[in-house]
Amino acid sequence: MKMIKEKLPLLAVLIALSVVLGMMINVPIPGSNGYFNLLDVGIYTTALLFGGPAGLVVGAVSGLLLDLLLGYPQWMIFSFVIHGLQGYIAGQWTQQKSWSTKVAILIIASFVMVSSYFLATGLLYGFGAAIVSLVGNVFQVSAGVAGAYLMTTALAKTKHQVGN
């Protein structure tokens, strides 16, 4: 909790940037009442650079806010929990690891996100819609991993300026 208080201004900026990434590109997924977006880039970048607790906060809050702002209130609570868990997993076990280990952990976090949204979509709209949503969610986490790799590679050189 102390880390969260010390980094609150940084986390607020990362939440805002993640929401902006999600709003820049958001493509509705027909038949699922969901959408593809770039939120995962912000979540994974935060988690990789600042660890699990930061990934949890940025994932949870930005996921909730993005759904609210884009008019998907039925997803807000699901996104809060799912993206928070995704960010925590992605950041908790990736600090000081090789890129191959980081990718393996990001795949686990991505599986948690995709499978959780599959269940949530099934509960809200039926499992036919959940199956349709799988493709969009797999593309979304894939873009998130690729984008986070590019972002963290570029930002790793400046990390010492904002701390860890």
Residue pairs with C-beta under 8 A, 6 or more apart in sequence:
3 51
3 53
3 54
4 11
4 53
4 54
4 57
7 50
7 54
7 163
10 50
10 162
11 54
11 57
11 58
14 42
14 46
14 50
14 54
14 58
14 62
15 57
15 58
15 61
15 62
15 65
17 42
18 39
18 41
18 42
18 43
18 46
18 58
18 62
18 66
19 39
19 42
19 62
19 65
19 66
19 69
21 37
21 38
21 39
21 41
21 42
22 37
22 38
22 39
22 42
22 62
22 66
22 70
23 37
23 66
23 69
23 70
24 38
25 36
25 37
25 38
26 35
26 36
26 37
26 70
27 35
27 36
27 37
27 136
28 34
28 35
29 35
29 36
29 132
29 133
29 135
29 136
30 132
31 128
31 129
31 132
31 133
32 121
32 125
32 129
32 130
32 132
32 133
32 136
33 72
33 74
33 121
33 124
33 125
33 129
34 72
34 75
34 117
34 121
34 133
34 136
34 137
35 70
35 72
35 136
36 136
36 137
36 139
36 140
37 66
37 140
38 140
38 143
38 144
38 147
39 62
39 63
39 66
39 83
39 140
39 144
40 86
40 110
40 113
40 140
40 141
40 143
40 144
40 145
40 147
40 148
41 143
41 144
41 147
41 148
41 151
42 58
42 62
43 55
43 58
43 59
43 62
43 63
43 83
43 86
43 87
43 90
43 144
44 55
44 87
44 90
44 106
44 109
44 144
44 145
44 147
44 148
45 147
45 148
45 151
45 152
45 155
46 54
46 55
46 58
46 59
46 87
46 91
47 54
47 55
47 58
47 59
47 87
47 88
47 90
47 91
47 92
47 94
47 109
47 148
48 90
48 91
48 94
48 102
48 148
48 152
49 152
49 155
49 156
49 159
49 164
50 91
50 164
51 91
51 92
51 95
51 164
52 87
52 88
52 89
52 90
52 91
52 92
52 93
53 88
53 91
54 87
54 91
55 86
55 87
55 88
55 89
55 90
55 91
55 92
56 84
56 85
56 87
56 88
56 91
57 84
57 87
58 87
59 83
59 84
59 85
59 86
59 87
59 88
60 79
60 80
60 81
60 83
60 84
60 87
61 80
62 83
63 79
63 80
63 82
63 83
63 84
64 76
64 77
64 79
64 80
66 79
67 73
67 75
67 76
67 79
68 76
74 124
75 120
78 116
78 117
78 120
81 116
82 112
82 113
82 116
82 117
82 120
83 113
85 112
85 113
85 116
86 109
86 110
86 112
86 113
87 109
89 105
89 108
89 109
89 112
90 105
90 106
90 109
93 105
94 101
94 102
94 105
94 106
95 164
97 105
99 149
103 145
106 144
106 145
106 148
107 145
109 141
110 141
110 142
110 144
110 145
113 137
113 141
114 134
114 137
114 138
114 141
117 133
117 137
118 130
118 131
118 133
118 134
118 137
119 130
121 127
121 129
121 130
121 133
122 129
122 130
